[in-house]
């Protein structure tokens, strides 16, 4: 059983790899002044970066959990998501309204992806 933790601090790891699966921590925007679509685009870019560092990409997504602070803005989040996700390979996904750790954040996304075989 292989298990590696990456970009860790005393609280959490940015991602963990276990038996060919990459688990990302919840990703949040770097610029909280952006609107919902802008914040979502920032988060998705961070996900792309972390998946690449782990040795995989969004074509191998398994699942996604999305937290938004207001369902009134879910359409804007979905516009960014739909432009980013591979239409032929969407992951399973859940999206819920929740309070986030920083009141300025509008969205947080956590994904799980497979590593390429071989």
C-alpha positions in Angstrom: 0.0 0.0 0.0 1.6 3.2 -1.1 0.7 6.5 0.6 2.5 9.8 0.1 1.6 13.2 1.5 2.6 16.3 -0.5 2.9 20.0 0.3 2.1 19.3 3.9 2.0 21.5 7.0 0.9 20.8 10.6 -2.8 21.0 9.6 -3.1 19.3 6.2 -1.5 18.2 2.9 -2.4 19.9 -0.4 -2.7 16.4 -1.9 -2.2 12.8 -1.0 -1.5 9.9 -3.3 -2.7 6.5 -2.4 -2.6 3.4 -4.6 -2.8 5.3 -7.9 -5.4 7.8 -6.7 -4.8 11.5 -6.0 -6.8 13.2 -3.3 -6.7 17.0 -3.3 -7.5 19.2 -0.3 -10.2 21.8 -0.8 -8.9 24.6 -3.1 -9.9 28.2 -2.6 -9.4 31.4 -4.6 -6.2 33.5 -4.2 -8.1 36.7 -5.0 -11.2 36.9 -2.9 -12.3 40.2 -4.6 -13.2 38.4 -7.8 -16.8 37.5 -8.5 -18.1 33.9 -8.3 -17.0 33.0 -11.9 -13.6 34.6 -11.3 -13.0 32.8 -8.0 -14.1 29.5 -9.6 -11.7 30.0 -12.5 -8.9 30.6 -10.0 -9.7 27.5 -8.0 -9.8 25.4 -11.2 -6.4 26.7 -12.2 -5.1 25.7 -8.8 -6.6 22.2 -9.3 -4.9 21.9 -12.7 -1.6 22.9 -11.2 -1.8 20.4 -8.3 -3.0 17.6 -10.5 0.0 18.2 -12.8 2.4 18.2 -9.9 0.8 14.9 -8.8 1.3 13.4 -12.3 -2.2 13.5 -13.6 -4.8 15.9 -15.1 -8.5 16.7 -15.3 -9.1 14.0 -17.9 -8.7 11.5 -15.1 -11.1 13.1 -12.5 -13.2 10.7 -10.5 -15.1 12.9 -8.2 -15.6 16.6 -7.2 -17.1 18.2 -4.2 -18.1 21.9 -4.6 -19.0 24.3 -1.8 -20.5 27.6 -2.7 -21.6 30.3 -0.2 -24.8 31.1 -2.1 -26.9 28.9 -4.4 -28.0 32.2 -6.0 -24.6 32.2 -7.7 -24.4 28.5 -8.7 -25.0 29.4 -12.3 -21.8 31.5 -12.4 -19.8 28.7 -10.8 -21.3 26.3 -13.3 -20.3 28.5 -16.2 -16.6 28.4 -15.1 -16.9 24.6 -14.3 -18.6 23.8 -17.7 -15.8 25.7 -19.6 -13.2 23.7 -17.7 -14.4 20.2 -17.3 -13.9 17.7 -20.2 -17.4 17.1 -21.5 -16.8 13.4 -22.3 -15.2 12.8 -18.9 -17.1 14.7 -16.2 -16.5 13.4 -12.7 -19.3 12.5 -10.3 -20.0 15.8 -8.4 -21.9 17.2 -5.5 -22.4 20.9 -4.9 -23.8 22.4 -1.7 -24.2 25.7 -0.1 -21.9 26.2 2.9 -20.1 28.8 5.0 -16.4 28.8 4.2 -13.4 29.5 6.4 -12.9 33.0 4.9 -16.0 35.1 4.6 -14.7 36.6 1.3 -14.4 33.2 -0.4 -17.4 32.2 -2.6 -16.3 28.7 -3.6 -14.1 25.8 -2.5 -13.6 22.7 -4.6 -12.0 19.3 -3.7 -11.3 16.6 -6.3 -10.1 13.1 -6.6 -8.3 11.8 -9.7 -6.6 8.7 -11.0 -3.0 8.5 -11.9 -2.2 7.2 -15.4 -1.7 3.5 -15.4 1.8 2.1 -15.8 
